Amino acid sequence: MGDLEEFMKNNKPDGRTSKLEPFIQEIKVLKKNGYTEKTILKFLAEVKGVVVSQPALNKFIRNNLKNMEIPPEIKHVEKLPNEQVKEDALNEKLGAVIIPSGRFDWQAEVNPTDYL
């Protein structure tokens, strides 16, 4: 074993590591599936027992998750049936507007009651 390996074996690096580092995979999956930082903070606090500020989480995500891929086995988390029901009910209650695809026709007649 060389001098460098021996030194590294006997001495840990002095640099600080983020307390979010052990949870990088969970944060990555949540972020890639559209969860907000506020929700990720809630997950970290309630499930993992780790409390950090939103700016700290934002900086961690910006510095560590920019170009990282999620493992293929956890790329997408399916919505629970009750979540879909809630989403459908909300869309119905709000009268979700379906935007037609294609080009906008600025000369077409507009019915203002369609947008109320």
Wavefront OBJ file of the C-alpha trace (Angstrom):
o trace
v 0.000 0.000 0.000
v 1.330 3.463 -0.921
v 1.814 6.415 1.338
v -1.308 8.135 0.031
v -3.569 5.130 0.618
v -2.134 4.655 4.108
v -2.737 8.299 4.973
v -6.296 8.224 3.622
v -7.028 5.020 5.532
v -5.931 6.599 8.820
v -7.429 10.075 8.322
v -10.931 11.149 7.443
v -11.449 14.220 5.255
v -12.008 17.475 7.132
v -14.596 18.770 4.664
v -18.177 19.056 5.823
v -20.789 16.870 4.282
v -24.426 17.794 4.088
v -26.792 16.031 6.450
v -28.997 15.585 3.372
v -26.398 13.426 1.623
v -27.747 10.107 2.999
v -31.185 10.960 1.575
v -30.093 11.989 -1.911
v -31.979 9.141 -3.637
v -35.261 9.892 -1.846
v -34.942 13.620 -2.554
v -34.151 12.884 -6.181
v -37.209 10.654 -6.632
v -39.526 13.146 -4.927
v -38.193 16.065 -6.968
v -38.378 14.174 -10.273
v -41.990 13.204 -9.507
v -43.008 16.826 -9.053
v -42.999 17.217 -5.279
v -42.324 20.739 -4.025
v -39.440 21.571 -1.752
v -41.939 22.305 1.014
v -43.307 18.758 0.719
v -39.787 17.309 0.595
v -38.952 19.220 3.793
v -42.053 17.728 5.407
v -40.984 14.210 4.315
v -37.472 14.730 5.681
v -38.750 16.045 9.018
v -41.570 13.564 9.605
v -40.126 10.392 8.113
v -36.350 10.811 8.363
v -36.119 13.104 11.411
v -33.934 15.644 9.575
v -34.780 19.333 9.792
v -33.177 21.792 7.357
v -34.213 25.152 5.960
v -35.775 25.511 2.530
v -32.782 27.503 1.217
v -30.475 24.699 2.407
v -32.591 22.103 0.585
v -32.722 24.314 -2.509
v -28.932 24.680 -2.536
v -28.481 20.931 -2.013
v -30.803 20.158 -4.920
v -29.166 22.753 -7.149
v -25.655 21.476 -6.394
v -26.284 17.739 -6.332
v -29.273 16.788 -8.416
v -28.787 18.843 -11.567
v -27.873 16.118 -14.031
v -28.319 13.000 -11.937
v -30.530 10.210 -13.225
v -32.934 8.267 -11.038
v -32.565 4.496 -11.051
v -34.961 2.998 -13.634
v -36.818 0.923 -11.060
v -38.134 4.043 -9.314
v -38.536 6.530 -12.177
v -42.234 7.119 -11.652
v -44.450 6.689 -8.651
v -48.066 5.900 -9.499
v -50.738 8.036 -7.886
v -52.827 6.360 -5.285
v -56.469 5.884 -6.349
v -57.731 8.357 -3.760
v -55.286 11.010 -5.055
v -56.679 10.634 -8.567
v -60.230 10.912 -7.227
v -59.273 14.108 -5.369
v -57.637 15.524 -8.496
v -60.666 14.663 -10.660
v -63.037 16.231 -8.115
v -60.921 19.374 -7.966
v -60.839 19.661 -11.762
v -64.608 19.189 -11.879
v -65.166 21.737 -9.122
v -62.912 24.277 -10.810
v -64.391 23.547 -14.222
v -61.056 22.677 -15.770
v -60.557 24.403 -19.077
v -59.310 22.186 -21.867
v -56.985 24.095 -24.134
v -57.291 22.940 -27.740
v -54.116 21.903 -29.478
v -52.952 23.567 -32.632
v -52.531 27.187 -33.577
v -54.384 30.016 -31.902
v -56.945 31.612 -34.195
v -57.060 35.250 -33.145
v -59.848 35.981 -35.615
v -62.231 33.378 -34.190
v -65.298 34.516 -32.263
v -64.801 34.423 -28.479
v -67.628 33.626 -26.070
v -66.755 35.266 -22.706
v -68.983 32.860 -20.763
v -66.653 30.009 -21.785
v -64.036 31.519 -19.485
v -66.136 32.208 -16.396
l 1 2 3 4 5 6 7 8 9 10 11 12 13 14 15 16 17 18 19 20 21 22 23 24 25 26 27 28 29 30 31 32 33 34 35 36 37 38 39 40 41 42 43 44 45 46 47 48 49 50 51 52 53 54 55 56 57 58 59 60 61 62 63 64 65 66 67 68 69 70 71 72 73 74 75 76 77 78 79 80 81 82 83 84 85 86 87 88 89 90 91 92 93 94 95 96 97 98 99 100 101 102 103 104 105 106 107 108 109 110 111 112 113 114 115 116
